[in-house]
Amino acid sequence: MHKHPYPRYGYVLSGTLEVTVSGGKTYRYKAGDFMAEVVNTWHTGKNVGDTTVRLLVIDQVVPGHSNTIVRR
């Protein structure tokens, strides 16, 4: 589980990505899909196909900060 304190956008270059947010809602993205990730919400992602998931990710982050917080 992880979350992003700043906006993150993704474009799926290959594969199929399944994202589950806290509370159980699940979204599925395939090659060619564009997504806006949830902000400040715990979630997890996994590859649900036979093809490697490759993403082009765009972060809008304050300089010097990270955009990923991992639940420990």
Secondary structure per residue as TSV (DSSP state, phi and psi in degrees):
chain	resnum	aa	ss	phi	psi
A	1	M	-	360.0	141.5
A	2	H	E	-153.4	168.8
A	3	K	E	-146.2	164.5
A	4	H	-	-121.0	122.6
A	5	P	S	-79.4	-10.8
A	6	Y	S	-128.8	160.0
A	7	P	-	-58.4	140.4
A	8	R	E	-138.8	134.4
A	9	Y	E	-121.8	149.3
A	10	G	E	-139.8	146.3
A	11	Y	E	-121.6	123.9
A	12	V	E	-81.8	114.0
A	13	L	E	-82.4	-36.3
A	14	S	E	-157.9	158.3
A	15	G	S	84.2	-175.1
A	16	T	E	-128.9	123.3
A	17	L	E	-110.0	130.2
A	18	E	E	-110.5	125.5
A	19	V	E	-115.1	126.7
A	20	T	E	-115.9	124.9
A	21	V	E	-96.5	158.6
A	22	S	T	-51.4	130.3
A	23	G	T	105.3	-13.9
A	24	G	S	102.1	-8.6
A	25	K	-	-66.6	134.5
A	26	T	E	-121.1	139.8
A	27	Y	E	-124.8	145.5
A	28	R	E	-124.4	131.9
A	29	Y	E	-125.4	137.9
A	30	K	E	-121.3	170.9
A	31	A	T	-49.7	131.1
A	32	G	T	97.2	-11.5
A	33	D	-	-84.3	146.9
A	34	F	E	-112.5	139.7
A	35	M	E	-136.5	149.9
A	36	A	E	-108.5	115.3
A	37	E	-	-72.0	155.8
A	38	V	-	-69.4	146.3
A	39	V	S	-106.1	133.7
A	40	N	S	55.9	34.6
A	41	T	-	-130.8	128.0
A	42	W	-	-64.7	136.6
A	43	H	E	-157.9	167.4
A	44	T	E	-140.8	153.4
A	45	G	E	-130.6	149.7
A	46	K	E	-149.2	153.6
A	47	N	E	-78.6	126.0
A	48	V	-	-114.2	18.9
A	49	G	S	-133.3	-171.0
A	50	D	S	-89.6	-13.5
A	51	T	S	-97.5	139.0
A	52	T	-	-59.1	133.9
A	53	V	-	-80.0	126.5
A	54	R	E	-126.1	129.8
A	55	L	E	-121.9	145.5
A	56	L	E	-100.6	117.0
A	57	V	E	-112.0	136.1
A	58	I	E	-120.5	117.6
A	59	D	E	-106.5	141.5
A	60	Q	-	-111.2	94.4
A	61	V	-	-124.9	142.1
A	62	V	-	-63.3	132.2
A	63	P	T	-51.4	135.6
A	64	G	T	86.8	-0.2
A	65	H	-	-112.0	159.3
A	66	S	-	-97.4	152.4
A	67	N	S	-108.1	13.6
A	68	T	-	-133.1	125.4
A	69	I	E	-115.8	120.8
A	70	V	E	-96.6	131.6
A	71	R	-	-71.7	130.6
A	72	R	-	-107.9	360.0
